[in-house]
Amino acid sequence: MRPRIDFVEGEPRWRRALPTRKLAREAVAAATEEAAVKLARGAEMTIHLVNDAGIRELNKQWRGKDAATNVLSFPAAPADRLASARLLGDVFVALETLTQEAAAEGKPLADHFRHLVAHGFLHLLGFDHESVAEAEAMERIETRALARLGVADPYAGAELAS
């Protein structure tokens, strides 16, 4: 069961940058399949399309880090209650950081966006990368989900995330 996705466009430049709704729905669908997590019928999530200033404020408030980041996730339900949870949570993606990272890594902007959406969504499902084992498991799911969409392995040649 795929979740319903609501979108909040907090940064108007997103409309010119990418077909975000289509790309996000593809990424979430693929990640849902690969994660093999049972979701409640009618489960919902929200994707917030923000700028660096907005995500920086959230990062400072909730993580104590006074810096912009690419994606933040705020789960609404514990992983062990996903099968009955109506609300999964919120994913925030920052346009400027996304754009800078894609350019620096030589990746298509759409592919990097799909990766960040899948990554953020997996956090809503309870996946994390605090330990090497958790990071490896999460990265395997992301890589397989993105491969379904024809997106190259985002971790190829990179050191393991932590």
Chimera marker file (.cmm) of the C-alpha trace (Angstrom):
<marker_set name="trace">
<marker id="1" x="0.000" y="0.000" z="0.000" r="1" g="1" b="0" radius="0.5"/>
<marker id="2" x="1.514" y="3.327" z="-1.076" r="1" g="1" b="0" radius="0.5"/>
<marker id="3" x="0.952" y="6.410" z="1.053" r="1" g="1" b="0" radius="0.5"/>
<marker id="4" x="-0.912" y="9.469" z="-0.114" r="1" g="1" b="0" radius="0.5"/>
<marker id="5" x="1.483" y="12.396" z="-0.517" r="1" g="1" b="0" radius="0.5"/>
<marker id="6" x="0.569" y="15.988" z="0.232" r="1" g="1" b="0" radius="0.5"/>
<marker id="7" x="2.905" y="18.708" z="-0.994" r="1" g="1" b="0" radius="0.5"/>
<marker id="8" x="3.706" y="22.048" z="0.606" r="1" g="1" b="0" radius="0.5"/>
<marker id="9" x="5.661" y="24.394" z="-1.641" r="1" g="1" b="0" radius="0.5"/>
<marker id="10" x="7.430" y="26.821" z="0.659" r="1" g="1" b="0" radius="0.5"/>
<marker id="11" x="9.857" y="27.923" z="-2.059" r="1" g="1" b="0" radius="0.5"/>
<marker id="12" x="8.359" y="29.115" z="-5.379" r="1" g="1" b="0" radius="0.5"/>
<marker id="13" x="11.517" y="28.282" z="-7.376" r="1" g="1" b="0" radius="0.5"/>
<marker id="14" x="10.723" y="24.568" z="-6.990" r="1" g="1" b="0" radius="0.5"/>
<marker id="15" x="8.023" y="24.863" z="-9.660" r="1" g="1" b="0" radius="0.5"/>
<marker id="16" x="10.609" y="25.833" z="-12.276" r="1" g="1" b="0" radius="0.5"/>
<marker id="17" x="13.252" y="23.368" z="-11.093" r="1" g="1" b="0" radius="0.5"/>
<marker id="18" x="11.583" y="19.954" z="-11.422" r="1" g="1" b="0" radius="0.5"/>
<marker id="19" x="8.297" y="18.060" z="-11.823" r="1" g="1" b="0" radius="0.5"/>
<marker id="20" x="8.490" y="17.379" z="-8.083" r="1" g="1" b="0" radius="0.5"/>
<marker id="21" x="5.131" y="15.700" z="-7.584" r="1" g="1" b="0" radius="0.5"/>
<marker id="22" x="5.711" y="13.081" z="-10.266" r="1" g="1" b="0" radius="0.5"/>
<marker id="23" x="9.299" y="12.397" z="-9.189" r="1" g="1" b="0" radius="0.5"/>
<marker id="24" x="8.408" y="12.207" z="-5.503" r="1" g="1" b="0" radius="0.5"/>
<marker id="25" x="5.534" y="9.806" z="-6.113" r="1" g="1" b="0" radius="0.5"/>
<marker id="26" x="7.843" y="7.549" z="-8.142" r="1" g="1" b="0" radius="0.5"/>
<marker id="27" x="10.505" y="7.578" z="-5.428" r="1" g="1" b="0" radius="0.5"/>
<marker id="28" x="8.052" y="6.852" z="-2.609" r="1" g="1" b="0" radius="0.5"/>
<marker id="29" x="6.383" y="4.052" z="-4.581" r="1" g="1" b="0" radius="0.5"/>
<marker id="30" x="9.713" y="2.377" z="-5.318" r="1" g="1" b="0" radius="0.5"/>
<marker id="31" x="10.942" y="2.790" z="-1.729" r="1" g="1" b="0" radius="0.5"/>
<marker id="32" x="7.662" y="1.384" z="-0.397" r="1" g="1" b="0" radius="0.5"/>
<marker id="33" x="8.108" y="-1.724" z="-2.519" r="1" g="1" b="0" radius="0.5"/>
<marker id="34" x="11.743" y="-2.237" z="-1.579" r="1" g="1" b="0" radius="0.5"/>
<marker id="35" x="11.275" y="-1.577" z="2.145" r="1" g="1" b="0" radius="0.5"/>
<marker id="36" x="8.550" y="-4.231" z="2.332" r="1" g="1" b="0" radius="0.5"/>
<marker id="37" x="6.855" y="-2.428" z="5.228" r="1" g="1" b="0" radius="0.5"/>
<marker id="38" x="3.118" y="-2.827" z="5.691" r="1" g="1" b="0" radius="0.5"/>
<marker id="39" x="1.387" y="0.545" z="5.757" r="1" g="1" b="0" radius="0.5"/>
<marker id="40" x="-2.138" y="1.336" z="6.867" r="1" g="1" b="0" radius="0.5"/>
<marker id="41" x="-4.800" y="1.870" z="4.242" r="1" g="1" b="0" radius="0.5"/>
<marker id="42" x="-5.064" y="5.632" z="3.753" r="1" g="1" b="0" radius="0.5"/>
<marker id="43" x="-1.619" y="6.376" z="5.220" r="1" g="1" b="0" radius="0.5"/>
<marker id="44" x="-0.437" y="9.892" z="4.420" r="1" g="1" b="0" radius="0.5"/>
<marker id="45" x="2.779" y="11.858" z="4.381" r="1" g="1" b="0" radius="0.5"/>
<marker id="46" x="3.743" y="15.411" z="3.495" r="1" g="1" b="0" radius="0.5"/>
<marker id="47" x="6.691" y="16.569" z="1.426" r="1" g="1" b="0" radius="0.5"/>
<marker id="48" x="7.723" y="20.174" z="2.057" r="1" g="1" b="0" radius="0.5"/>
<marker id="49" x="9.657" y="21.816" z="-0.758" r="1" g="1" b="0" radius="0.5"/>
<marker id="50" x="11.667" y="24.486" z="1.019" r="1" g="1" b="0" radius="0.5"/>
<marker id="51" x="14.742" y="26.654" z="0.648" r="1" g="1" b="0" radius="0.5"/>
<marker id="52" x="18.003" y="26.523" z="2.578" r="1" g="1" b="0" radius="0.5"/>
<marker id="53" x="16.907" y="29.208" z="5.035" r="1" g="1" b="0" radius="0.5"/>
<marker id="54" x="13.826" y="27.219" z="5.977" r="1" g="1" b="0" radius="0.5"/>
<marker id="55" x="15.609" y="23.909" z="6.405" r="1" g="1" b="0" radius="0.5"/>
<marker id="56" x="18.434" y="25.591" z="8.293" r="1" g="1" b="0" radius="0.5"/>
<marker id="57" x="15.941" y="26.891" z="10.848" r="1" g="1" b="0" radius="0.5"/>
<marker id="58" x="14.424" y="23.431" z="11.274" r="1" g="1" b="0" radius="0.5"/>
<marker id="59" x="17.854" y="21.834" z="11.533" r="1" g="1" b="0" radius="0.5"/>
<marker id="60" x="18.825" y="24.344" z="14.217" r="1" g="1" b="0" radius="0.5"/>
<marker id="61" x="15.600" y="23.952" z="16.179" r="1" g="1" b="0" radius="0.5"/>
<marker id="62" x="15.281" y="20.165" z="16.077" r="1" g="1" b="0" radius="0.5"/>
<marker id="63" x="18.848" y="18.902" z="15.687" r="1" g="1" b="0" radius="0.5"/>
<marker id="64" x="20.897" y="21.718" z="17.200" r="1" g="1" b="0" radius="0.5"/>
<marker id="65" x="22.785" y="22.208" z="13.922" r="1" g="1" b="0" radius="0.5"/>
<marker id="66" x="22.877" y="25.787" z="12.634" r="1" g="1" b="0" radius="0.5"/>
<marker id="67" x="23.363" y="24.858" z="8.973" r="1" g="1" b="0" radius="0.5"/>
<marker id="68" x="21.324" y="24.006" z="5.921" r="1" g="1" b="0" radius="0.5"/>
<marker id="69" x="21.031" y="20.340" z="4.990" r="1" g="1" b="0" radius="0.5"/>
<marker id="70" x="19.558" y="18.501" z="2.035" r="1" g="1" b="0" radius="0.5"/>
<marker id="71" x="16.690" y="16.575" z="3.654" r="1" g="1" b="0" radius="0.5"/>
<marker id="72" x="15.038" y="16.310" z="7.061" r="1" g="1" b="0" radius="0.5"/>
<marker id="73" x="12.413" y="13.815" z="8.153" r="1" g="1" b="0" radius="0.5"/>
<marker id="74" x="9.995" y="14.006" z="11.047" r="1" g="1" b="0" radius="0.5"/>
<marker id="75" x="8.235" y="10.673" z="11.638" r="1" g="1" b="0" radius="0.5"/>
<marker id="76" x="4.742" y="10.886" z="13.108" r="1" g="1" b="0" radius="0.5"/>
<marker id="77" x="4.507" y="7.249" z="14.193" r="1" g="1" b="0" radius="0.5"/>
<marker id="78" x="6.915" y="4.718" z="15.668" r="1" g="1" b="0" radius="0.5"/>
<marker id="79" x="8.059" y="2.035" z="13.221" r="1" g="1" b="0" radius="0.5"/>
<marker id="80" x="6.252" y="-0.695" z="15.129" r="1" g="1" b="0" radius="0.5"/>
<marker id="81" x="2.906" y="1.089" z="14.573" r="1" g="1" b="0" radius="0.5"/>
<marker id="82" x="3.157" y="1.824" z="10.850" r="1" g="1" b="0" radius="0.5"/>
<marker id="83" x="0.606" y="-0.843" z="9.939" r="1" g="1" b="0" radius="0.5"/>
<marker id="84" x="-2.073" y="1.170" z="11.753" r="1" g="1" b="0" radius="0.5"/>
<marker id="85" x="-0.703" y="4.730" z="11.481" r="1" g="1" b="0" radius="0.5"/>
<marker id="86" x="-2.718" y="7.148" z="9.382" r="1" g="1" b="0" radius="0.5"/>
<marker id="87" x="0.003" y="9.827" z="9.468" r="1" g="1" b="0" radius="0.5"/>
<marker id="88" x="3.558" y="8.832" z="8.565" r="1" g="1" b="0" radius="0.5"/>
<marker id="89" x="5.201" y="12.228" z="8.952" r="1" g="1" b="0" radius="0.5"/>
<marker id="90" x="6.902" y="15.019" z="7.058" r="1" g="1" b="0" radius="0.5"/>
<marker id="91" x="9.900" y="15.183" z="4.742" r="1" g="1" b="0" radius="0.5"/>
<marker id="92" x="11.572" y="18.537" z="3.983" r="1" g="1" b="0" radius="0.5"/>
<marker id="93" x="13.862" y="18.951" z="0.948" r="1" g="1" b="0" radius="0.5"/>
<marker id="94" x="15.965" y="22.097" z="0.409" r="1" g="1" b="0" radius="0.5"/>
<marker id="95" x="16.286" y="23.379" z="-3.146" r="1" g="1" b="0" radius="0.5"/>
<marker id="96" x="19.656" y="25.153" z="-2.992" r="1" g="1" b="0" radius="0.5"/>
<marker id="97" x="21.449" y="22.303" z="-1.217" r="1" g="1" b="0" radius="0.5"/>
<marker id="98" x="19.892" y="19.746" z="-3.557" r="1" g="1" b="0" radius="0.5"/>
<marker id="99" x="21.025" y="21.771" z="-6.584" r="1" g="1" b="0" radius="0.5"/>
<marker id="100" x="24.563" y="22.324" z="-5.252" r="1" g="1" b="0" radius="0.5"/>
<marker id="101" x="25.048" y="18.659" z="-4.352" r="1" g="1" b="0" radius="0.5"/>
<marker id="102" x="23.760" y="17.397" z="-7.690" r="1" g="1" b="0" radius="0.5"/>
<marker id="103" x="26.114" y="19.737" z="-9.562" r="1" g="1" b="0" radius="0.5"/>
<marker id="104" x="29.101" y="18.877" z="-7.369" r="1" g="1" b="0" radius="0.5"/>
<marker id="105" x="28.475" y="15.135" z="-7.746" r="1" g="1" b="0" radius="0.5"/>
<marker id="106" x="27.682" y="15.309" z="-11.472" r="1" g="1" b="0" radius="0.5"/>
<marker id="107" x="24.212" y="13.837" z="-10.951" r="1" g="1" b="0" radius="0.5"/>
<marker id="108" x="21.012" y="14.791" z="-12.739" r="1" g="1" b="0" radius="0.5"/>
<marker id="109" x="18.937" y="17.029" z="-10.465" r="1" g="1" b="0" radius="0.5"/>
<marker id="110" x="15.872" y="14.799" z="-10.843" r="1" g="1" b="0" radius="0.5"/>
<marker id="111" x="17.844" y="11.711" z="-9.781" r="1" g="1" b="0" radius="0.5"/>
<marker id="112" x="19.252" y="13.418" z="-6.705" r="1" g="1" b="0" radius="0.5"/>
<marker id="113" x="15.773" y="14.670" z="-5.773" r="1" g="1" b="0" radius="0.5"/>
<marker id="114" x="14.328" y="11.154" z="-6.056" r="1" g="1" b="0" radius="0.5"/>
<marker id="115" x="17.172" y="9.870" z="-3.890" r="1" g="1" b="0" radius="0.5"/>
<marker id="116" x="16.567" y="12.446" z="-1.158" r="1" g="1" b="0" radius="0.5"/>
<marker id="117" x="12.819" y="11.804" z="-1.185" r="1" g="1" b="0" radius="0.5"/>
<marker id="118" x="13.366" y="8.031" z="-0.922" r="1" g="1" b="0" radius="0.5"/>
<marker id="119" x="15.921" y="8.572" z="1.849" r="1" g="1" b="0" radius="0.5"/>
<marker id="120" x="13.614" y="10.887" z="3.788" r="1" g="1" b="0" radius="0.5"/>
<marker id="121" x="10.670" y="8.536" z="3.345" r="1" g="1" b="0" radius="0.5"/>
<marker id="122" x="12.677" y="5.590" z="4.675" r="1" g="1" b="0" radius="0.5"/>
<marker id="123" x="13.349" y="7.622" z="7.803" r="1" g="1" b="0" radius="0.5"/>
<marker id="124" x="9.575" y="7.946" z="8.227" r="1" g="1" b="0" radius="0.5"/>
<marker id="125" x="9.408" y="4.151" z="8.088" r="1" g="1" b="0" radius="0.5"/>
<marker id="126" x="11.926" y="3.830" z="10.920" r="1" g="1" b="0" radius="0.5"/>
<marker id="127" x="15.088" y="3.228" z="8.913" r="1" g="1" b="0" radius="0.5"/>
<marker id="128" x="18.208" y="5.053" z="10.042" r="1" g="1" b="0" radius="0.5"/>
<marker id="129" x="21.965" y="5.202" z="9.564" r="1" g="1" b="0" radius="0.5"/>
<marker id="130" x="23.271" y="5.655" z="13.084" r="1" g="1" b="0" radius="0.5"/>
<marker id="131" x="25.316" y="2.453" z="12.918" r="1" g="1" b="0" radius="0.5"/>
<marker id="132" x="27.222" y="0.853" z="10.047" r="1" g="1" b="0" radius="0.5"/>
<marker id="133" x="24.731" y="-2.033" z="9.896" r="1" g="1" b="0" radius="0.5"/>
<marker id="134" x="21.753" y="0.364" z="9.800" r="1" g="1" b="0" radius="0.5"/>
<marker id="135" x="23.430" y="2.484" z="7.125" r="1" g="1" b="0" radius="0.5"/>
<marker id="136" x="24.182" y="-0.548" z="4.971" r="1" g="1" b="0" radius="0.5"/>
<marker id="137" x="20.604" y="-1.807" z="5.219" r="1" g="1" b="0" radius="0.5"/>
<marker id="138" x="19.117" y="1.600" z="4.424" r="1" g="1" b="0" radius="0.5"/>
<marker id="139" x="21.499" y="2.214" z="1.528" r="1" g="1" b="0" radius="0.5"/>
<marker id="140" x="20.674" y="-1.199" z="0.015" r="1" g="1" b="0" radius="0.5"/>
<marker id="141" x="16.975" y="-0.353" z="0.033" r="1" g="1" b="0" radius="0.5"/>
<marker id="142" x="17.607" y="3.104" z="-1.457" r="1" g="1" b="0" radius="0.5"/>
<marker id="143" x="19.861" y="1.700" z="-4.167" r="1" g="1" b="0" radius="0.5"/>
<marker id="144" x="17.333" y="-0.975" z="-5.173" r="1" g="1" b="0" radius="0.5"/>
<marker id="145" x="14.431" y="1.494" z="-5.123" r="1" g="1" b="0" radius="0.5"/>
<marker id="146" x="16.309" y="3.969" z="-7.300" r="1" g="1" b="0" radius="0.5"/>
<marker id="147" x="17.417" y="1.225" z="-9.687" r="1" g="1" b="0" radius="0.5"/>
<marker id="148" x="13.720" y="0.509" z="-10.303" r="1" g="1" b="0" radius="0.5"/>
<marker id="149" x="13.523" y="4.082" z="-11.614" r="1" g="1" b="0" radius="0.5"/>
<marker id="150" x="16.666" y="3.867" z="-13.732" r="1" g="1" b="0" radius="0.5"/>
<marker id="151" x="18.672" y="5.978" z="-11.274" r="1" g="1" b="0" radius="0.5"/>
<marker id="152" x="22.330" y="5.073" z="-10.787" r="1" g="1" b="0" radius="0.5"/>
<marker id="153" x="23.533" y="3.881" z="-7.387" r="1" g="1" b="0" radius="0.5"/>
<marker id="154" x="23.879" y="7.115" z="-5.405" r="1" g="1" b="0" radius="0.5"/>
<marker id="155" x="26.482" y="5.506" z="-3.144" r="1" g="1" b="0" radius="0.5"/>
<marker id="156" x="28.770" y="4.140" z="-5.854" r="1" g="1" b="0" radius="0.5"/>
<marker id="157" x="32.283" y="5.226" z="-5.054" r="1" g="1" b="0" radius="0.5"/>
<marker id="158" x="31.246" y="6.926" z="-1.803" r="1" g="1" b="0" radius="0.5"/>
<marker id="159" x="32.240" y="6.015" z="1.716" r="1" g="1" b="0" radius="0.5"/>
<marker id="160" x="29.532" y="4.503" z="3.891" r="1" g="1" b="0" radius="0.5"/>
<marker id="161" x="27.190" y="7.081" z="5.399" r="1" g="1" b="0" radius="0.5"/>
<marker id="162" x="26.969" y="7.442" z="9.141" r="1" g="1" b="0" radius="0.5"/>
<link id1="1" id2="2" r="1" g="1" b="0" radius="0.2"/>
<link id1="2" id2="3" r="1" g="1" b="0" radius="0.2"/>
<link id1="3" id2="4" r="1" g="1" b="0" radius="0.2"/>
<link id1="4" id2="5" r="1" g="1" b="0" radius="0.2"/>
<link id1="5" id2="6" r="1" g="1" b="0" radius="0.2"/>
<link id1="6" id2="7" r="1" g="1" b="0" radius="0.2"/>
<link id1="7" id2="8" r="1" g="1" b="0" radius="0.2"/>
<link id1="8" id2="9" r="1" g="1" b="0" radius="0.2"/>
<link id1="9" id2="10" r="1" g="1" b="0" radius="0.2"/>
<link id1="10" id2="11" r="1" g="1" b="0" radius="0.2"/>
<link id1="11" id2="12" r="1" g="1" b="0" radius="0.2"/>
<link id1="12" id2="13" r="1" g="1" b="0" radius="0.2"/>
<link id1="13" id2="14" r="1" g="1" b="0" radius="0.2"/>
<link id1="14" id2="15" r="1" g="1" b="0" radius="0.2"/>
<link id1="15" id2="16" r="1" g="1" b="0" radius="0.2"/>
<link id1="16" id2="17" r="1" g="1" b="0" radius="0.2"/>
<link id1="17" id2="18" r="1" g="1" b="0" radius="0.2"/>
<link id1="18" id2="19" r="1" g="1" b="0" radius="0.2"/>
<link id1="19" id2="20" r="1" g="1" b="0" radius="0.2"/>
<link id1="20" id2="21" r="1" g="1" b="0" radius="0.2"/>
<link id1="21" id2="22" r="1" g="1" b="0" radius="0.2"/>
<link id1="22" id2="23" r="1" g="1" b="0" radius="0.2"/>
<link id1="23" id2="24" r="1" g="1" b="0" radius="0.2"/>
<link id1="24" id2="25" r="1" g="1" b="0" radius="0.2"/>
<link id1="25" id2="26" r="1" g="1" b="0" radius="0.2"/>
<link id1="26" id2="27" r="1" g="1" b="0" radius="0.2"/>
<link id1="27" id2="28" r="1" g="1" b="0" radius="0.2"/>
<link id1="28" id2="29" r="1" g="1" b="0" radius="0.2"/>
<link id1="29" id2="30" r="1" g="1" b="0" radius="0.2"/>
<link id1="30" id2="31" r="1" g="1" b="0" radius="0.2"/>
<link id1="31" id2="32" r="1" g="1" b="0" radius="0.2"/>
<link id1="32" id2="33" r="1" g="1" b="0" radius="0.2"/>
<link id1="33" id2="34" r="1" g="1" b="0" radius="0.2"/>
<link id1="34" id2="35" r="1" g="1" b="0" radius="0.2"/>
<link id1="35" id2="36" r="1" g="1" b="0" radius="0.2"/>
<link id1="36" id2="37" r="1" g="1" b="0" radius="0.2"/>
<link id1="37" id2="38" r="1" g="1" b="0" radius="0.2"/>
<link id1="38" id2="39" r="1" g="1" b="0" radius="0.2"/>
<link id1="39" id2="40" r="1" g="1" b="0" radius="0.2"/>
<link id1="40" id2="41" r="1" g="1" b="0" radius="0.2"/>
<link id1="41" id2="42" r="1" g="1" b="0" radius="0.2"/>
<link id1="42" id2="43" r="1" g="1" b="0" radius="0.2"/>
<link id1="43" id2="44" r="1" g="1" b="0" radius="0.2"/>
<link id1="44" id2="45" r="1" g="1" b="0" radius="0.2"/>
<link id1="45" id2="46" r="1" g="1" b="0" radius="0.2"/>
<link id1="46" id2="47" r="1" g="1" b="0" radius="0.2"/>
<link id1="47" id2="48" r="1" g="1" b="0" radius="0.2"/>
<link id1="48" id2="49" r="1" g="1" b="0" radius="0.2"/>
<link id1="49" id2="50" r="1" g="1" b="0" radius="0.2"/>
<link id1="50" id2="51" r="1" g="1" b="0" radius="0.2"/>
<link id1="51" id2="52" r="1" g="1" b="0" radius="0.2"/>
<link id1="52" id2="53" r="1" g="1" b="0" radius="0.2"/>
<link id1="53" id2="54" r="1" g="1" b="0" radius="0.2"/>
<link id1="54" id2="55" r="1" g="1" b="0" radius="0.2"/>
<link id1="55" id2="56" r="1" g="1" b="0" radius="0.2"/>
<link id1="56" id2="57" r="1" g="1" b="0" radius="0.2"/>
<link id1="57" id2="58" r="1" g="1" b="0" radius="0.2"/>
<link id1="58" id2="59" r="1" g="1" b="0" radius="0.2"/>
<link id1="59" id2="60" r="1" g="1" b="0" radius="0.2"/>
<link id1="60" id2="61" r="1" g="1" b="0" radius="0.2"/>
<link id1="61" id2="62" r="1" g="1" b="0" radius="0.2"/>
<link id1="62" id2="63" r="1" g="1" b="0" radius="0.2"/>
<link id1="63" id2="64" r="1" g="1" b="0" radius="0.2"/>
<link id1="64" id2="65" r="1" g="1" b="0" radius="0.2"/>
<link id1="65" id2="66" r="1" g="1" b="0" radius="0.2"/>
<link id1="66" id2="67" r="1" g="1" b="0" radius="0.2"/>
<link id1="67" id2="68" r="1" g="1" b="0" radius="0.2"/>
<link id1="68" id2="69" r="1" g="1" b="0" radius="0.2"/>
<link id1="69" id2="70" r="1" g="1" b="0" radius="0.2"/>
<link id1="70" id2="71" r="1" g="1" b="0" radius="0.2"/>
<link id1="71" id2="72" r="1" g="1" b="0" radius="0.2"/>
<link id1="72" id2="73" r="1" g="1" b="0" radius="0.2"/>
<link id1="73" id2="74" r="1" g="1" b="0" radius="0.2"/>
<link id1="74" id2="75" r="1" g="1" b="0" radius="0.2"/>
<link id1="75" id2="76" r="1" g="1" b="0" radius="0.2"/>
<link id1="76" id2="77" r="1" g="1" b="0" radius="0.2"/>
<link id1="77" id2="78" r="1" g="1" b="0" radius="0.2"/>
<link id1="78" id2="79" r="1" g="1" b="0" radius="0.2"/>
<link id1="79" id2="80" r="1" g="1" b="0" radius="0.2"/>
<link id1="80" id2="81" r="1" g="1" b="0" radius="0.2"/>
<link id1="81" id2="82" r="1" g="1" b="0" radius="0.2"/>
<link id1="82" id2="83" r="1" g="1" b="0" radius="0.2"/>
<link id1="83" id2="84" r="1" g="1" b="0" radius="0.2"/>
<link id1="84" id2="85" r="1" g="1" b="0" radius="0.2"/>
<link id1="85" id2="86" r="1" g="1" b="0" radius="0.2"/>
<link id1="86" id2="87" r="1" g="1" b="0" radius="0.2"/>
<link id1="87" id2="88" r="1" g="1" b="0" radius="0.2"/>
<link id1="88" id2="89" r="1" g="1" b="0" radius="0.2"/>
<link id1="89" id2="90" r="1" g="1" b="0" radius="0.2"/>
<link id1="90" id2="91" r="1" g="1" b="0" radius="0.2"/>
<link id1="91" id2="92" r="1" g="1" b="0" radius="0.2"/>
<link id1="92" id2="93" r="1" g="1" b="0" radius="0.2"/>
<link id1="93" id2="94" r="1" g="1" b="0" radius="0.2"/>
<link id1="94" id2="95" r="1" g="1" b="0" radius="0.2"/>
<link id1="95" id2="96" r="1" g="1" b="0" radius="0.2"/>
<link id1="96" id2="97" r="1" g="1" b="0" radius="0.2"/>
<link id1="97" id2="98" r="1" g="1" b="0" radius="0.2"/>
<link id1="98" id2="99" r="1" g="1" b="0" radius="0.2"/>
<link id1="99" id2="100" r="1" g="1" b="0" radius="0.2"/>
<link id1="100" id2="101" r="1" g="1" b="0" radius="0.2"/>
<link id1="101" id2="102" r="1" g="1" b="0" radius="0.2"/>
<link id1="102" id2="103" r="1" g="1" b="0" radius="0.2"/>
<link id1="103" id2="104" r="1" g="1" b="0" radius="0.2"/>
<link id1="104" id2="105" r="1" g="1" b="0" radius="0.2"/>
<link id1="105" id2="106" r="1" g="1" b="0" radius="0.2"/>
<link id1="106" id2="107" r="1" g="1" b="0" radius="0.2"/>
<link id1="107" id2="108" r="1" g="1" b="0" radius="0.2"/>
<link id1="108" id2="109" r="1" g="1" b="0" radius="0.2"/>
<link id1="109" id2="110" r="1" g="1" b="0" radius="0.2"/>
<link id1="110" id2="111" r="1" g="1" b="0" radius="0.2"/>
<link id1="111" id2="112" r="1" g="1" b="0" radius="0.2"/>
<link id1="112" id2="113" r="1" g="1" b="0" radius="0.2"/>
<link id1="113" id2="114" r="1" g="1" b="0" radius="0.2"/>
<link id1="114" id2="115" r="1" g="1" b="0" radius="0.2"/>
<link id1="115" id2="116" r="1" g="1" b="0" radius="0.2"/>
<link id1="116" id2="117" r="1" g="1" b="0" radius="0.2"/>
<link id1="117" id2="118" r="1" g="1" b="0" radius="0.2"/>
<link id1="118" id2="119" r="1" g="1" b="0" radius="0.2"/>
<link id1="119" id2="120" r="1" g="1" b="0" radius="0.2"/>
<link id1="120" id2="121" r="1" g="1" b="0" radius="0.2"/>
<link id1="121" id2="122" r="1" g="1" b="0" radius="0.2"/>
<link id1="122" id2="123" r="1" g="1" b="0" radius="0.2"/>
<link id1="123" id2="124" r="1" g="1" b="0" radius="0.2"/>
<link id1="124" id2="125" r="1" g="1" b="0" radius="0.2"/>
<link id1="125" id2="126" r="1" g="1" b="0" radius="0.2"/>
<link id1="126" id2="127" r="1" g="1" b="0" radius="0.2"/>
<link id1="127" id2="128" r="1" g="1" b="0" radius="0.2"/>
<link id1="128" id2="129" r="1" g="1" b="0" radius="0.2"/>
<link id1="129" id2="130" r="1" g="1" b="0" radius="0.2"/>
<link id1="130" id2="131" r="1" g="1" b="0" radius="0.2"/>
<link id1="131" id2="132" r="1" g="1" b="0" radius="0.2"/>
<link id1="132" id2="133" r="1" g="1" b="0" radius="0.2"/>
<link id1="133" id2="134" r="1" g="1" b="0" radius="0.2"/>
<link id1="134" id2="135" r="1" g="1" b="0" radius="0.2"/>
<link id1="135" id2="136" r="1" g="1" b="0" radius="0.2"/>
<link id1="136" id2="137" r="1" g="1" b="0" radius="0.2"/>
<link id1="137" id2="138" r="1" g="1" b="0" radius="0.2"/>
<link id1="138" id2="139" r="1" g="1" b="0" radius="0.2"/>
<link id1="139" id2="140" r="1" g="1" b="0" radius="0.2"/>
<link id1="140" id2="141" r="1" g="1" b="0" radius="0.2"/>
<link id1="141" id2="142" r="1" g="1" b="0" radius="0.2"/>
<link id1="142" id2="143" r="1" g="1" b="0" radius="0.2"/>
<link id1="143" id2="144" r="1" g="1" b="0" radius="0.2"/>
<link id1="144" id2="145" r="1" g="1" b="0" radius="0.2"/>
<link id1="145" id2="146" r="1" g="1" b="0" radius="0.2"/>
<link id1="146" id2="147" r="1" g="1" b="0" radius="0.2"/>
<link id1="147" id2="148" r="1" g="1" b="0" radius="0.2"/>
<link id1="148" id2="149" r="1" g="1" b="0" radius="0.2"/>
<link id1="149" id2="150" r="1" g="1" b="0" radius="0.2"/>
<link id1="150" id2="151" r="1" g="1" b="0" radius="0.2"/>
<link id1="151" id2="152" r="1" g="1" b="0" radius="0.2"/>
<link id1="152" id2="153" r="1" g="1" b="0" radius="0.2"/>
<link id1="153" id2="154" r="1" g="1" b="0" radius="0.2"/>
<link id1="154" id2="155" r="1" g="1" b="0" radius="0.2"/>
<link id1="155" id2="156" r="1" g="1" b="0" radius="0.2"/>
<link id1="156" id2="157" r="1" g="1" b="0" radius="0.2"/>
<link id1="157" id2="158" r="1" g="1" b="0" radius="0.2"/>
<link id1="158" id2="159" r="1" g="1" b="0" radius="0.2"/>
<link id1="159" id2="160" r="1" g="1" b="0" radius="0.2"/>
<link id1="160" id2="161" r="1" g="1" b="0" radius="0.2"/>
<link id1="161" id2="162" r="1" g="1" b="0" radius="0.2"/>
</marker_set>
